[in-house]
Amino acid sequence: MPGTLPPYPTNLYPEAPLTRIPLSGLLAHDSTTAQSLFTICQSHGFFYLDLATHPLGNALLAHATHLQTLAASAFRLPPAEKEAVSFARTHSVFGFKPSGQVAAADVHRRRDRGEFWNIAKDDILTNEGRPGVEYPAVLRNGWGELREFVETAHGIGMEVLDVLAARLGIEAKVLRGKHRLGERSGDHVRMTWAPGLEHEEGGKEKGPGAERGEKGRDEARVAITTPPHTDFGSVTLLFNWAGGLQIESPKTGEWEWVRPVAGHAICNLGDAMVEFSGGKLRSGKHRVVAAPGEQAKVERYSLVYFVRPEDEMYLEDLTTAGKGESENKNGNDENGVNFANVEGLQKGQTRWKVRDWIMERAANLGNKFDDTKNK
């Protein structure tokens, strides 16, 4: 069960130099806050969001803490009950994801250690147009709090998008119009869990690559909780209590540690915003490994909300210069998706429909959406 964590190492290196954005400044439309947000979204694509600066943020933090306890109960359900609503059974990215997946782009063929519960926004809000997943009762009993969490997190995500739209010369109503709360989309709450390790990784250095940096690590032996990827959607809000998140440095290519900070969410942009911005914004590549130091020995939980464009929208450049073109319509991306020749793109089509894009990307992370092996 979630509980008191050992301290995070004080001298872990390298550490990602992320900007802290106050929610109070974001909601007040403060120009300095807006510029800081835009700048970090052009470089790392990741930032800390200081939620403790506003009552709305404090409410969201409280919901996240309560939902962490709910998640602990859901992950302890019998395997058969979880398997009954696996991605392969729901034919979607919603339901339960077991550990042991292998990402297509991983040359070391490592099996991930993380389990997910992906709970669709449309199921939580009972939006029309999507067959509901039969989530177990332990999750359905938390529907009221999940609804409040979704509505608050989505609203904060929209505030982030408003700032970026203004700096990009995109009308706020245009970008907001692709992320309506009541329309069918891939938005969801993700609960994650990974077991603790019997011992700390990295020998006497304490933790995976701790204090000596990432150079010289035996990469093939790194315990992968979530494989390297960029997010699929527009904005991600992450609540994690233990370490383990790493961002690939845009300057050196090294994996940089992201320190959990009390009272803050870790936010990042996804690939949809790279498309909508005509390549002016960054979707940072990241992964989750075993937590550093003594934290490696305990269970790791996190809670995520993904703001994604509506299923029927297209990924396209929304800036004045873009004229509706796709930023990445040719060649392969670093996650193994071929933008020019995949089943999701029909003949002559140069833009991805959002739902097709999400399913293709999820499959490349090793997820299975076919349950024929179980019949």
Secondary structure, 3 states (H helix, E strand, C coil): CCCCCCCCCCCCCCECCCCEEEHHHHHCCCHHHHHHHHHHHHHCCEEEEEHHHCHHHHHHHHHHHHHHHHHHHHHCCCHHHHHCCEHHHHCCCCEEECCCCCCCCCCCCCCCCCEEEEEEHHHHCCCCCCCCCCCCHHHHCCHHHHHHHHHHHHHHHHHHHHHHHHHHCCCHHHHHCCCCCCCCECCEEEEEEECCCCCCCCHHHCCCCCCCCCCCCCHHHCCEEEEEECCCCCEEEEEECCCCEEEECCCCCCEEECCCCCCEEEEEECHHHHHHCCCCCCCCCEEEECCCHHHHHCCEEEEEEEECCECCCECCCCCCCCCCCCCCCCCECCCCCECCCCCCCCCCCCCCEHHHHHHHHHHHCCCCCCCHHHC
